[in-house]
Amino acid sequence: ESQPIALTRLSHSQCELLASDEMRRSVSEESYGKNFDEVRQRLNIACKPGERFLFFYGDRLETNGLGRVFLAHCAMHEDNPFSYCDNYFYYSWKP
């Protein structure tokens, strides 16, 4: 049976960053933030007010191998925090 994914807001510089509980348990918050910054900067995406990010990656990124990466860059509108998202998925992200 599928269940909704619980997301936790993390404080990360100027970015509003959300992580699943599973992702938070699998890596340190420092590593997670560092890898988020690397992916975001490589994609040339800035953090701006009214925008939020959801970031997930496989543990292979952590060990400098190939890994799956998902980044959602979302805009907030009125009371909808995910009114529009640009989604980026990479099957083999090389750090």
PDB file of N, CA, C and O in Angstrom:
ATOM      1  N   GLU A   1       0.840  -1.176   0.000  1.00  0.00           N
ATOM      2  CA  GLU A   1       0.000   0.000   0.000  1.00  0.00           C
ATOM      3  C   GLU A   1       0.885   1.238   0.000  1.00  0.00           C
ATOM      4  O   GLU A   1       1.786   1.368   0.828  1.00  0.00           O
ATOM      5  N   SER A   2       0.625   2.132  -0.920  1.00  0.00           N
ATOM      6  CA  SER A   2       1.426   3.353  -0.985  1.00  0.00           C
ATOM      7  C   SER A   2       0.956   4.348   0.069  1.00  0.00           C
ATOM      8  O   SER A   2      -0.217   4.394   0.440  1.00  0.00           O
ATOM      9  N   GLN A   3       1.911   5.136   0.533  1.00  0.00           N
ATOM     10  CA  GLN A   3       1.631   6.153   1.540  1.00  0.00           C
ATOM     11  C   GLN A   3       2.279   7.457   1.108  1.00  0.00           C
ATOM     12  O   GLN A   3       3.266   7.445   0.373  1.00  0.00           O
ATOM     13  N   PRO A   4       1.734   8.582   1.555  1.00  0.00           N
ATOM     14  CA  PRO A   4       2.353   9.869   1.207  1.00  0.00           C
ATOM     15  C   PRO A   4       3.766   9.959   1.784  1.00  0.00           C
ATOM     16  O   PRO A   4       4.066   9.379   2.827  1.00  0.00           O
ATOM     17  N   ILE A   5       4.601  10.679   1.100  1.00  0.00           N
ATOM     18  CA  ILE A   5       5.975  10.883   1.557  1.00  0.00           C
ATOM     19  C   ILE A   5       5.992  12.091   2.491  1.00  0.00           C
ATOM     20  O   ILE A   5       5.530  13.173   2.131  1.00  0.00           O
ATOM     21  N   ALA A   6       6.525  11.894   3.682  1.00  0.00           N
ATOM     22  CA  ALA A   6       6.653  13.001   4.635  1.00  0.00           C
ATOM     23  C   ALA A   6       7.889  13.817   4.285  1.00  0.00           C
ATOM     24  O   ALA A   6       8.976  13.267   4.110  1.00  0.00           O
ATOM     25  N   LEU A   7       7.721  15.125   4.184  1.00  0.00           N
ATOM     26  CA  LEU A   7       8.832  16.019   3.860  1.00  0.00           C
ATOM     27  C   LEU A   7       9.138  16.911   5.053  1.00  0.00           C
ATOM     28  O   LEU A   7       8.238  17.393   5.741  1.00  0.00           O
ATOM     29  N   THR A   8      10.430  17.118   5.280  1.00  0.00           N
ATOM     30  CA  THR A   8      10.886  17.985   6.360  1.00  0.00           C
ATOM     31  C   THR A   8      11.643  19.153   5.756  1.00  0.00           C
ATOM     32  O   THR A   8      12.475  18.977   4.867  1.00  0.00           O
ATOM     33  N   ARG A   9      11.348  20.338   6.247  1.00  0.00           N
ATOM     34  CA  ARG A   9      12.036  21.548   5.779  1.00  0.00           C
ATOM     35  C   ARG A   9      13.377  21.658   6.491  1.00  0.00           C
ATOM     36  O   ARG A   9      13.452  21.560   7.716  1.00  0.00           O
ATOM     37  N   LEU A  10      14.431  21.862   5.711  1.00  0.00           N
ATOM     38  CA  LEU A  10      15.776  22.015   6.258  1.00  0.00           C
ATOM     39  C   LEU A  10      16.248  23.444   6.041  1.00  0.00           C
ATOM     40  O   LEU A  10      15.960  24.050   5.010  1.00  0.00           O
ATOM     41  N   SER A  11      16.965  23.973   7.004  1.00  0.00           N
ATOM     42  CA  SER A  11      17.573  25.287   6.844  1.00  0.00           C
ATOM     43  C   SER A  11      18.860  25.112   6.058  1.00  0.00           C
ATOM     44  O   SER A  11      19.775  24.409   6.487  1.00  0.00           O
ATOM     45  N   HIS A  12      18.919  25.756   4.910  1.00  0.00           N
ATOM     46  CA  HIS A  12      20.124  25.645   4.093  1.00  0.00           C
ATOM     47  C   HIS A  12      20.360  26.960   3.368  1.00  0.00           C
ATOM     48  O   HIS A  12      19.704  27.245   2.367  1.00  0.00           O
ATOM     49  N   SER A  13      21.272  27.746   3.857  1.00  0.00           N
ATOM     50  CA  SER A  13      21.595  29.075   3.329  1.00  0.00           C
ATOM     51  C   SER A  13      20.308  29.816   2.963  1.00  0.00           C
ATOM     52  O   SER A  13      19.423  29.953   3.808  1.00  0.00           O
ATOM     53  N   GLN A  14      20.187  30.286   1.745  1.00  0.00           N
ATOM     54  CA  GLN A  14      19.011  31.056   1.338  1.00  0.00           C
ATOM     55  C   GLN A  14      17.932  30.178   0.720  1.00  0.00           C
ATOM     56  O   GLN A  14      16.865  30.676   0.361  1.00  0.00           O
ATOM     57  N   CYS A  15      18.187  28.897   0.593  1.00  0.00           N
ATOM     58  CA  CYS A  15      17.262  27.997  -0.090  1.00  0.00           C
ATOM     59  C   CYS A  15      16.242  27.402   0.864  1.00  0.00           C
ATOM     60  O   CYS A  15      16.562  27.074   2.006  1.00  0.00           O
ATOM     61  N   GLU A  16      15.013  27.266   0.388  1.00  0.00           N
ATOM     62  CA  GLU A  16      14.022  26.488   1.122  1.00  0.00           C
ATOM     63  C   GLU A  16      14.114  25.067   0.574  1.00  0.00           C
ATOM     64  O   GLU A  16      13.709  24.793  -0.556  1.00  0.00           O
ATOM     65  N   LEU A  17      14.646  24.184   1.382  1.00  0.00           N
ATOM     66  CA  LEU A  17      14.983  22.829   0.955  1.00  0.00           C
ATOM     67  C   LEU A  17      14.154  21.827   1.736  1.00  0.00           C
ATOM     68  O   LEU A  17      14.074  21.895   2.963  1.00  0.00           O
ATOM     69  N   LEU A  18      13.530  20.888   1.013  1.00  0.00           N
ATOM     70  CA  LEU A  18      12.712  19.847   1.630  1.00  0.00           C
ATOM     71  C   LEU A  18      13.339  18.488   1.364  1.00  0.00           C
ATOM     72  O   LEU A  18      13.849  18.227   0.275  1.00  0.00           O
ATOM     73  N   ALA A  19      13.295  17.626   2.375  1.00  0.00           N
ATOM     74  CA  ALA A  19      13.867  16.287   2.245  1.00  0.00           C
ATOM     75  C   ALA A  19      12.903  15.263   2.824  1.00  0.00           C
ATOM     76  O   ALA A  19      12.198  15.534   3.796  1.00  0.00           O
ATOM     77  N   SER A  20      12.882  14.090   2.217  1.00  0.00           N
ATOM     78  CA  SER A  20      12.074  13.002   2.764  1.00  0.00           C
ATOM     79  C   SER A  20      12.761  12.461   4.014  1.00  0.00           C
ATOM     80  O   SER A  20      13.972  12.604   4.182  1.00  0.00           O
ATOM     81  N   ASP A  21      11.973  11.838   4.886  1.00  0.00           N
ATOM     82  CA  ASP A  21      12.547  11.244   6.096  1.00  0.00           C
ATOM     83  C   ASP A  21      13.565  10.169   5.739  1.00  0.00           C
ATOM     84  O   ASP A  21      14.598  10.042   6.396  1.00  0.00           O
ATOM     85  N   GLU A  22      13.273   9.397   4.698  1.00  0.00           N
ATOM     86  CA  GLU A  22      14.201   8.351   4.252  1.00  0.00           C
ATOM     87  C   GLU A  22      15.543   8.954   3.830  1.00  0.00           C
ATOM     88  O   GLU A  22      16.600   8.429   4.179  1.00  0.00           O
ATOM     89  N   MET A  23      15.495  10.042   3.090  1.00  0.00           N
ATOM     90  CA  MET A  23      16.724  10.704   2.638  1.00  0.00           C
ATOM     91  C   MET A  23      17.487  11.247   3.838  1.00  0.00           C
ATOM     92  O   MET A  23      18.709  11.113   3.903  1.00  0.00           O
ATOM     93  N   ARG A  24      16.794  11.852   4.777  1.00  0.00           N
ATOM     94  CA  ARG A  24      17.444  12.433   5.962  1.00  0.00           C
ATOM     95  C   ARG A  24      18.132  11.371   6.811  1.00  0.00           C
ATOM     96  O   ARG A  24      19.179  11.630   7.404  1.00  0.00           O
ATOM     97  N   ARG A  25      17.553  10.186   6.870  1.00  0.00           N
ATOM     98  CA  ARG A  25      18.166   9.107   7.653  1.00  0.00           C
ATOM     99  C   ARG A  25      19.386   8.507   6.965  1.00  0.00           C
ATOM    100  O   ARG A  25      20.255   7.943   7.631  1.00  0.00           O
ATOM    101  N   SER A  26      19.462   8.620   5.644  1.00  0.00           N
ATOM    102  CA  SER A  26      20.516   7.928   4.903  1.00  0.00           C
ATOM    103  C   SER A  26      21.837   8.697   4.824  1.00  0.00           C
ATOM    104  O   SER A  26      22.879   8.092   4.573  1.00  0.00           O
ATOM    105  N   VAL A  27      21.816  10.011   5.033  1.00  0.00           N
ATOM    106  CA  VAL A  27      23.040  10.821   4.933  1.00  0.00           C
ATOM    107  C   VAL A  27      23.028  11.907   6.006  1.00  0.00           C
ATOM    108  O   VAL A  27      21.986  12.211   6.587  1.00  0.00           O
ATOM    109  N   SER A  28      24.191  12.481   6.257  1.00  0.00           N
ATOM    110  CA  SER A  28      24.252  13.597   7.203  1.00  0.00           C
ATOM    111  C   SER A  28      23.659  14.843   6.540  1.00  0.00           C
ATOM    112  O   SER A  28      23.665  14.970   5.315  1.00  0.00           O
ATOM    113  N   GLU A  29      23.155  15.749   7.357  1.00  0.00           N
ATOM    114  CA  GLU A  29      22.579  16.985   6.823  1.00  0.00           C
ATOM    115  C   GLU A  29      23.644  17.799   6.091  1.00  0.00           C
ATOM    116  O   GLU A  29      23.349  18.463   5.097  1.00  0.00           O
ATOM    117  N   GLU A  30      24.873  17.745   6.581  1.00  0.00           N
ATOM    118  CA  GLU A  30      25.972  18.470   5.934  1.00  0.00           C
ATOM    119  C   GLU A  30      26.239  17.922   4.529  1.00  0.00           C
ATOM    120  O   GLU A  30      26.373  18.693   3.579  1.00  0.00           O
ATOM    121  N   SER A  31      26.316  16.598   4.394  1.00  0.00           N
ATOM    122  CA  SER A  31      26.541  15.984   3.077  1.00  0.00           C
ATOM    123  C   SER A  31      25.381  16.263   2.135  1.00  0.00           C
ATOM    124  O   SER A  31      25.578  16.543   0.952  1.00  0.00           O
ATOM    125  N   TYR A  32      24.180  16.185   2.667  1.00  0.00           N
ATOM    126  CA  TYR A  32      22.983  16.436   1.870  1.00  0.00           C
ATOM    127  C   TYR A  32      23.016  17.858   1.305  1.00  0.00           C
ATOM    128  O   TYR A  32      22.774  18.062   0.116  1.00  0.00           O
ATOM    129  N   GLY A  33      23.313  18.834   2.157  1.00  0.00           N
ATOM    130  CA  GLY A  33      23.383  20.224   1.720  1.00  0.00           C
ATOM    131  C   GLY A  33      24.493  20.459   0.713  1.00  0.00           C
ATOM    132  O   GLY A  33      24.308  21.193  -0.258  1.00  0.00           O
ATOM    133  N   LYS A  34      25.637  19.845   0.937  1.00  0.00           N
ATOM    134  CA  LYS A  34      26.774  19.987   0.018  1.00  0.00           C
ATOM    135  C   LYS A  34      26.421  19.426  -1.360  1.00  0.00           C
ATOM    136  O   LYS A  34      26.703  20.059  -2.378  1.00  0.00           O
ATOM    137  N   ASN A  35      25.806  18.246  -1.396  1.00  0.00           N
ATOM    138  CA  ASN A  35      25.438  17.638  -2.673  1.00  0.00           C
ATOM    139  C   ASN A  35      24.319  18.413  -3.358  1.00  0.00           C
ATOM    140  O   ASN A  35      24.309  18.528  -4.584  1.00  0.00           O
ATOM    141  N   PHE A  36      23.380  18.944  -2.583  1.00  0.00           N
ATOM    142  CA  PHE A  36      22.329  19.790  -3.146  1.00  0.00           C
ATOM    143  C   PHE A  36      22.946  21.013  -3.823  1.00  0.00           C
ATOM    144  O   PHE A  36      22.592  21.342  -4.955  1.00  0.00           O
ATOM    145  N   ASP A  37      23.866  21.683  -3.133  1.00  0.00           N
ATOM    146  CA  ASP A  37      24.520  22.866  -3.706  1.00  0.00           C
ATOM    147  C   ASP A  37      25.269  22.526  -4.979  1.00  0.00           C
ATOM    148  O   ASP A  37      25.221  23.283  -5.948  1.00  0.00           O
ATOM    149  N   GLU A  38      25.964  21.392  -4.989  1.00  0.00           N
ATOM    150  CA  GLU A  38      26.730  21.001  -6.178  1.00  0.00           C
ATOM    151  C   GLU A  38      25.805  20.787  -7.375  1.00  0.00           C
ATOM    152  O   GLU A  38      26.080  21.284  -8.467  1.00  0.00           O
ATOM    153  N   VAL A  39      24.723  20.059  -7.177  1.00  0.00           N
ATOM    154  CA  VAL A  39      23.782  19.793  -8.267  1.00  0.00           C
ATOM    155  C   VAL A  39      23.118  21.093  -8.720  1.00  0.00           C
ATOM    156  O   VAL A  39      23.048  21.369  -9.918  1.00  0.00           O
ATOM    157  N   ARG A  40      22.634  21.887  -7.771  1.00  0.00           N
ATOM    158  CA  ARG A  40      21.952  23.147  -8.099  1.00  0.00           C
ATOM    159  C   ARG A  40      22.871  24.093  -8.869  1.00  0.00           C
ATOM    160  O   ARG A  40      22.448  24.699  -9.854  1.00  0.00           O
ATOM    161  N   GLN A  41      24.114  24.224  -8.434  1.00  0.00           N
ATOM    162  CA  GLN A  41      25.051  25.131  -9.095  1.00  0.00           C
ATOM    163  C   GLN A  41      25.428  24.620 -10.479  1.00  0.00           C
ATOM    164  O   GLN A  41      25.584  25.409 -11.412  1.00  0.00           O
ATOM    165  N   ARG A  42      25.576  23.299 -10.618  1.00  0.00           N
ATOM    166  CA  ARG A  42      25.903  22.744 -11.926  1.00  0.00           C
ATOM    167  C   ARG A  42      24.763  22.970 -12.922  1.00  0.00           C
ATOM    168  O   ARG A  42      25.002  23.131 -14.118  1.00  0.00           O
ATOM    169  N   LEU A  43      23.529  22.981 -12.424  1.00  0.00           N
ATOM    170  CA  LEU A  43      22.364  23.249 -13.268  1.00  0.00           C
ATOM    171  C   LEU A  43      22.101  24.749 -13.417  1.00  0.00           C
ATOM    172  O   LEU A  43      21.174  25.158 -14.116  1.00  0.00           O
ATOM    173  N   ASN A  44      22.926  25.566 -12.751  1.00  0.00           N
ATOM    174  CA  ASN A  44      22.822  27.021 -12.812  1.00  0.00           C
ATOM    175  C   ASN A  44      21.461  27.521 -12.312  1.00  0.00           C
ATOM    176  O   ASN A  44      20.812  28.346 -12.955  1.00  0.00           O
ATOM    177  N   ILE A  45      21.046  27.003 -11.152  1.00  0.00           N
ATOM    178  CA  ILE A  45      19.776  27.388 -10.538  1.00  0.00           C
ATOM    179  C   ILE A  45      20.072  28.151  -9.253  1.00  0.00           C
ATOM    180  O   ILE A  45      20.790  27.663  -8.381  1.00  0.00           O
ATOM    181  N   ALA A  46      19.517  29.343  -9.147  1.00  0.00           N
ATOM    182  CA  ALA A  46      19.707  30.165  -7.950  1.00  0.00           C
ATOM    183  C   ALA A  46      18.554  29.953  -6.972  1.00  0.00           C
ATOM    184  O   ALA A  46      17.463  29.532  -7.356  1.00  0.00           O
ATOM    185  N   CYS A  47      18.815  30.249  -5.716  1.00  0.00           N
ATOM    186  CA  CYS A  47      17.765  30.238  -4.690  1.00  0.00           C
ATOM    187  C   CYS A  47      17.140  31.622  -4.637  1.00  0.00           C
ATOM    188  O   CYS A  47      17.841  32.623  -4.488  1.00  0.00           O
ATOM    189  N   LYS A  48      15.817  31.676  -4.760  1.00  0.00           N
ATOM    190  CA  LYS A  48      15.104  32.952  -4.734  1.00  0.00           C
ATOM    191  C   LYS A  48      13.913  32.852  -3.796  1.00  0.00           C
ATOM    192  O   LYS A  48      13.384  31.761  -3.581  1.00  0.00           O
ATOM    193  N   PRO A  49      13.484  33.979  -3.233  1.00  0.00           N
ATOM    194  CA  PRO A  49      12.290  33.962  -2.375  1.00  0.00           C
ATOM    195  C   PRO A  49      11.073  33.451  -3.148  1.00  0.00           C
ATOM    196  O   PRO A  49      10.917  33.728  -4.337  1.00  0.00           O
ATOM    197  N   GLY A  50      10.222  32.709  -2.461  1.00  0.00           N
ATOM    198  CA  GLY A  50       9.016  32.188  -3.103  1.00  0.00           C
ATOM    199  C   GLY A  50       9.241  30.912  -3.880  1.00  0.00           C
ATOM    200  O   GLY A  50       8.337  30.437  -4.568  1.00  0.00           O
ATOM    201  N   GLU A  51      10.436  30.347  -3.779  1.00  0.00           N
ATOM    202  CA  GLU A  51      10.749  29.095  -4.461  1.00  0.00           C
ATOM    203  C   GLU A  51      11.234  28.082  -3.434  1.00  0.00           C
ATOM    204  O   GLU A  51      11.780  28.441  -2.390  1.00  0.00           O
ATOM    205  N   ARG A  52      11.024  26.813  -3.750  1.00  0.00           N
ATOM    206  CA  ARG A  52      11.490  25.755  -2.852  1.00  0.00           C
ATOM    207  C   ARG A  52      12.017  24.590  -3.676  1.00  0.00           C
ATOM    208  O   ARG A  52      11.736  24.456  -4.867  1.00  0.00           O
ATOM    209  N   PHE A  53      12.785  23.759  -2.999  1.00  0.00           N
ATOM    210  CA  PHE A  53      13.433  22.626  -3.655  1.00  0.00           C
ATOM    211  C   PHE A  53      13.147  21.332  -2.910  1.00  0.00           C
ATOM    212  O   PHE A  53      13.086  21.298  -1.681  1.00  0.00           O
ATOM    213  N   LEU A  54      12.975  20.277  -3.680  1.00  0.00           N
ATOM    214  CA  LEU A  54      12.917  18.923  -3.151  1.00  0.00           C
ATOM    215  C   LEU A  54      14.068  18.176  -3.806  1.00  0.00           C
ATOM    216  O   LEU A  54      14.186  18.167  -5.032  1.00  0.00           O
ATOM    217  N   PHE A  55      14.919  17.551  -3.000  1.00  0.00           N
ATOM    218  CA  PHE A  55      16.143  16.941  -3.512  1.00  0.00           C
ATOM    219  C   PHE A  55      16.278  15.527  -2.981  1.00  0.00           C
ATOM    220  O   PHE A  55      16.093  15.273  -1.790  1.00  0.00           O
ATOM    221  N   PHE A  56      16.606  14.607  -3.885  1.00  0.00           N
ATOM    222  CA  PHE A  56      16.833  13.210  -3.516  1.00  0.00           C
ATOM    223  C   PHE A  56      17.966  12.666  -4.364  1.00  0.00           C
ATOM    224  O   PHE A  56      18.083  13.001  -5.542  1.00  0.00           O
ATOM    225  N   TYR A  57      18.795  11.834  -3.774  1.00  0.00           N
ATOM    226  CA  TYR A  57      19.806  11.136  -4.567  1.00  0.00           C
ATOM    227  C   TYR A  57      20.079   9.772  -3.966  1.00  0.00           C
ATOM    228  O   TYR A  57      19.853   9.538  -2.778  1.00  0.00           O
ATOM    229  N   GLY A  58      20.577   8.864  -4.823  1.00  0.00           N
ATOM    230  CA  GLY A  58      20.953   7.528  -4.366  1.00  0.00           C
ATOM    231  C   GLY A  58      22.268   7.585  -3.636  1.00  0.00           C
ATOM    232  O   GLY A  58      23.043   8.526  -3.806  1.00  0.00           O
ATOM    233  N   ASP A  59      22.524   6.577  -2.819  1.00  0.00           N
ATOM    234  CA  ASP A  59      23.733   6.604  -1.989  1.00  0.00           C
ATOM    235  C   ASP A  59      25.020   6.522  -2.792  1.00  0.00           C
ATOM    236  O   ASP A  59      26.093   6.784  -2.249  1.00  0.00           O
ATOM    237  N   ARG A  60      24.946   6.170  -4.054  1.00  0.00           N
ATOM    238  CA  ARG A  60      26.174   6.105  -4.850  1.00  0.00           C
ATOM    239  C   ARG A  60      26.805   7.478  -5.061  1.00  0.00           C
ATOM    240  O   ARG A  60      28.022   7.578  -5.215  1.00  0.00           O
ATOM    241  N   LEU A  61      26.003   8.526  -5.070  1.00  0.00           N
ATOM    242  CA  LEU A  61      26.547   9.882  -5.178  1.00  0.00           C
ATOM    243  C   LEU A  61      27.461  10.161  -3.992  1.00  0.00           C
ATOM    244  O   LEU A  61      28.493  10.820  -4.121  1.00  0.00           O
ATOM    245  N   GLU A  62      27.058   9.646  -2.835  1.00  0.00           N
ATOM    246  CA  GLU A  62      27.821   9.850  -1.607  1.00  0.00           C
ATOM    247  C   GLU A  62      29.201   9.198  -1.675  1.00  0.00           C
ATOM    248  O   GLU A  62      30.143   9.689  -1.055  1.00  0.00           O
ATOM    249  N   THR A  63      29.332   8.101  -2.418  1.00  0.00           N
ATOM    250  CA  THR A  63      30.612   7.383  -2.492  1.00  0.00           C
ATOM    251  C   THR A  63      31.363   7.690  -3.785  1.00  0.00           C
ATOM    252  O   THR A  63      32.249   6.936  -4.186  1.00  0.00           O
ATOM    253  N   ASN A  64      31.013   8.781  -4.427  1.00  0.00           N
ATOM    254  CA  ASN A  64      31.670   9.252  -5.649  1.00  0.00           C
ATOM    255  C   ASN A  64      31.502   8.331  -6.840  1.00  0.00           C
ATOM    256  O   ASN A  64      32.260   8.433  -7.805  1.00  0.00           O
ATOM    257  N   GLY A  65      30.535   7.440  -6.796  1.00  0.00           N
ATOM    258  CA  GLY A  65      30.212   6.629  -7.958  1.00  0.00           C
ATOM    259  C   GLY A  65      29.088   7.295  -8.722  1.00  0.00           C
ATOM    260  O   GLY A  65      28.817   8.481  -8.531  1.00  0.00           O
ATOM    261  N   LEU A  66      28.436   6.542  -9.581  1.00  0.00           N
ATOM    262  CA  LEU A  66      27.282   7.053 -10.305  1.00  0.00           C
ATOM    263  C   LEU A  66      26.053   6.922  -9.420  1.00  0.00           C
ATOM    264  O   LEU A  66      25.936   5.968  -8.651  1.00  0.00           O
ATOM    265  N   GLY A  67      25.157   7.859  -9.524  1.00  0.00           N
ATOM    266  CA  GLY A  67      23.954   7.808  -8.699  1.00  0.00           C
ATOM    267  C   GLY A  67      22.778   8.469  -9.372  1.00  0.00           C
ATOM    268  O   GLY A  67      22.936   9.293 -10.273  1.00  0.00           O
ATOM    269  N   ARG A  68      21.601   8.098  -8.924  1.00  0.00           N
ATOM    270  CA  ARG A  68      20.378   8.722  -9.424  1.00  0.00           C
ATOM    271  C   ARG A  68      20.103   9.988  -8.626  1.00  0.00           C
ATOM    272  O   ARG A  68      20.225  10.007  -7.401  1.00  0.00           O
ATOM    273  N   VAL A  69      19.732  11.037  -9.334  1.00  0.00           N
ATOM    274  CA  VAL A  69      19.481  12.336  -8.704  1.00  0.00           C
ATOM    275  C   VAL A  69      18.125  12.859  -9.171  1.00  0.00           C
ATOM    276  O   VAL A  69      17.800  12.809 -10.358  1.00  0.00           O
ATOM    277  N   PHE A  70      17.343  13.361  -8.222  1.00  0.00           N
ATOM    278  CA  PHE A  70      16.085  14.026  -8.542  1.00  0.00           C
ATOM    279  C   PHE A  70      16.076  15.375  -7.833  1.00  0.00           C
ATOM    280  O   PHE A  70      16.312  15.453  -6.627  1.00  0.00           O
ATOM    281  N   LEU A  71      15.801  16.436  -8.588  1.00  0.00           N
ATOM    282  CA  LEU A  71      15.684  17.779  -8.030  1.00  0.00           C
ATOM    283  C   LEU A  71      14.414  18.412  -8.586  1.00  0.00           C
ATOM    284  O   LEU A  71      14.240  18.506  -9.801  1.00  0.00           O
ATOM    285  N   ALA A  72      13.538  18.839  -7.702  1.00  0.00           N
ATOM    286  CA  ALA A  72      12.348  19.594  -8.101  1.00  0.00           C
ATOM    287  C   ALA A  72      12.552  21.032  -7.639  1.00  0.00           C
ATOM    288  O   ALA A  72      12.830  21.285  -6.467  1.00  0.00           O
ATOM    289  N   HIS A  73      12.412  21.957  -8.559  1.00  0.00           N
ATOM    290  CA  HIS A  73      12.554  23.392  -8.297  1.00  0.00           C
ATOM    291  C   HIS A  73      11.161  23.985  -8.461  1.00  0.00           C
ATOM    292  O   HIS A  73      10.664  24.114  -9.580  1.00  0.00           O
ATOM    293  N   CYS A  74      10.531  24.343  -7.347  1.00  0.00           N
ATOM    294  CA  CYS A  74       9.110  24.695  -7.353  1.00  0.00           C
ATOM    295  C   CYS A  74       8.865  26.153  -6.980  1.00  0.00           C
ATOM    296  O   CYS A  74       9.580  26.740  -6.168  1.00  0.00           O
ATOM    297  N   ALA A  75       7.837  26.711  -7.597  1.00  0.00           N
ATOM    298  CA  ALA A  75       7.397  28.069  -7.280  1.00  0.00           C
ATOM    299  C   ALA A  75       6.145  27.987  -6.419  1.00  0.00           C
ATOM    300  O   ALA A  75       5.290  27.122  -6.612  1.00  0.00           O
ATOM    301  N   MET A  76       6.057  28.907  -5.466  1.00  0.00           N
ATOM    302  CA  MET A  76       4.868  28.985  -4.620  1.00  0.00           C
ATOM    303  C   MET A  76       3.954  30.073  -5.174  1.00  0.00           C
ATOM    304  O   MET A  76       4.417  31.111  -5.646  1.00  0.00           O
ATOM    305  N   HIS A  77       2.643  29.817  -5.110  1.00  0.00           N
ATOM    306  CA  HIS A  77       1.668  30.811  -5.551  1.00  0.00           C
ATOM    307  C   HIS A  77       0.496  30.786  -4.588  1.00  0.00           C
ATOM    308  O   HIS A  77      -0.147  29.751  -4.407  1.00  0.00           O
ATOM    309  N   GLU A  78       0.219  31.923  -3.972  1.00  0.00           N
ATOM    310  CA  GLU A  78      -0.840  32.054  -2.981  1.00  0.00           C
ATOM    311  C   GLU A  78      -0.689  30.974  -1.913  1.00  0.00           C
ATOM    312  O   GLU A  78       0.325  30.935  -1.216  1.00  0.00           O
ATOM    313  N   ASP A  79      -1.682  30.097  -1.776  1.00  0.00           N
ATOM    314  CA  ASP A  79      -1.600  29.096  -0.714  1.00  0.00           C
ATOM    315  C   ASP A  79      -1.106  27.739  -1.213  1.00  0.00           C
ATOM    316  O   ASP A  79      -1.139  26.762  -0.465  1.00  0.00           O
ATOM    317  N   ASN A  80      -0.651  27.663  -2.460  1.00  0.00           N
ATOM    318  CA  ASN A  80      -0.159  26.407  -3.016  1.00  0.00           C
ATOM    319  C   ASN A  80       1.366  26.431  -3.061  1.00  0.00           C
ATOM    320  O   ASN A  80       1.944  27.138  -3.886  1.00  0.00           O
ATOM    321  N   PRO A  81       2.032  25.667  -2.184  1.00  0.00           N
ATOM    322  CA  PRO A  81       3.493  25.708  -2.131  1.00  0.00           C
ATOM    323  C   PRO A  81       4.178  25.011  -3.304  1.00  0.00           C
ATOM    324  O   PRO A  81       5.382  25.171  -3.502  1.00  0.00           O
ATOM    325  N   PHE A  82       3.420  24.239  -4.084  1.00  0.00           N
ATOM    326  CA  PHE A  82       3.994  23.536  -5.234  1.00  0.00           C
ATOM    327  C   PHE A  82       3.167  23.814  -6.486  1.00  0.00           C
ATOM    328  O   PHE A  82       2.790  22.883  -7.198  1.00  0.00           O
ATOM    329  N   SER A  83       2.885  25.076  -6.757  1.00  0.00           N
ATOM    330  CA  SER A  83       1.997  25.394  -7.874  1.00  0.00           C
ATOM    331  C   SER A  83       2.633  25.079  -9.228  1.00  0.00           C
ATOM    332  O   SER A  83       1.922  24.785 -10.189  1.00  0.00           O
ATOM    333  N   TYR A  84       3.944  25.137  -9.313  1.00  0.00           N
ATOM    334  CA  TYR A  84       4.637  24.817 -10.559  1.00  0.00           C
ATOM    335  C   TYR A  84       6.032  24.331 -10.215  1.00  0.00           C
ATOM    336  O   TYR A  84       6.728  24.950  -9.410  1.00  0.00           O
ATOM    337  N   CYS A  85       6.446  23.226 -10.823  1.00  0.00           N
ATOM    338  CA  CYS A  85       7.791  22.694 -10.557  1.00  0.00           C
ATOM    339  C   CYS A  85       8.504  22.335 -11.854  1.00  0.00           C
ATOM    340  O   CYS A  85       7.905  21.753 -12.758  1.00  0.00           O
ATOM    341  N   ASP A  86       9.774  22.683 -11.940  1.00  0.00           N
ATOM    342  CA  ASP A  86      10.663  22.141 -12.965  1.00  0.00           C
ATOM    343  C   ASP A  86      11.362  20.960 -12.312  1.00  0.00           C
ATOM    344  O   ASP A  86      11.953  21.095 -11.241  1.00  0.00           O
ATOM    345  N   ASN A  87      11.293  19.807 -12.957  1.00  0.00           N
ATOM    346  CA  ASN A  87      11.871  18.591 -12.388  1.00  0.00           C
ATOM    347  C   ASN A  87      13.074  18.143 -13.201  1.00  0.00           C
ATOM    348  O   ASN A  87      13.049  18.150 -14.432  1.00  0.00           O
ATOM    349  N   TYR A  88      14.117  17.758 -12.498  1.00  0.00           N
ATOM    350  CA  TYR A  88      15.353  17.292 -13.121  1.00  0.00           C
ATOM    351  C   TYR A  88      15.648  15.897 -12.580  1.00  0.00           C
ATOM    352  O   TYR A  88      15.736  15.704 -11.368  1.00  0.00           O
ATOM    353  N   PHE A  89      15.799  14.932 -13.473  1.00  0.00           N
ATOM    354  CA  PHE A  89      16.132  13.571 -13.061  1.00  0.00           C
ATOM    355  C   PHE A  89      17.331  13.098 -13.866  1.00  0.00           C
ATOM    356  O   PHE A  89      17.352  13.198 -15.093  1.00  0.00           O
ATOM    357  N   TYR A  90      18.315  12.588 -13.166  1.00  0.00           N
ATOM    358  CA  TYR A  90      19.516  12.057 -13.809  1.00  0.00           C
ATOM    359  C   TYR A  90      19.718  10.630 -13.337  1.00  0.00           C
ATOM    360  O   TYR A  90      19.778  10.362 -12.137  1.00  0.00           O
ATOM    361  N   TYR A  91      19.821   9.729 -14.282  1.00  0.00           N
ATOM    362  CA  TYR A  91      20.011   8.319 -13.956  1.00  0.00           C
ATOM    363  C   TYR A  91      21.420   8.062 -13.447  1.00  0.00           C
ATOM    364  O   TYR A  91      21.623   7.242 -12.552  1.00  0.00           O
ATOM    365  N   SER A  92      22.384   8.759 -14.015  1.00  0.00           N
ATOM    366  CA  SER A  92      23.790   8.550 -13.642  1.00  0.00           C
ATOM    367  C   SER A  92      24.484   9.881 -13.434  1.00  0.00           C
ATOM    368  O   SER A  92      25.167  10.377 -14.330  1.00  0.00           O
ATOM    369  N   TRP A  93      24.314  10.457 -12.266  1.00  0.00           N
ATOM    370  CA  TRP A  93      24.974  11.725 -11.946  1.00  0.00           C
ATOM    371  C   TRP A  93      26.374  11.425 -11.452  1.00  0.00           C
ATOM    372  O   TRP A  93      26.561  10.621 -10.538  1.00  0.00           O
ATOM    373  N   LYS A  94      27.351  12.071 -12.056  1.00  0.00           N
ATOM    374  CA  LYS A  94      28.732  11.890 -11.612  1.00  0.00           C
ATOM    375  C   LYS A  94      29.162  13.163 -10.905  1.00  0.00           C
ATOM    376  O   LYS A  94      29.217  14.227 -11.523  1.00  0.00           O
ATOM    377  N   PRO A  95      29.470  13.069  -9.604  1.00  0.00           N
ATOM    378  CA  PRO A  95      29.853  14.276  -8.856  1.00  0.00           C
ATOM    379  C   PRO A  95      31.186  14.843  -9.304  1.00  0.00           C
ATOM    380  O   PRO A  95      31.639  15.855  -8.769  1.00  0.00           O
TER     381      PRO A  95
END
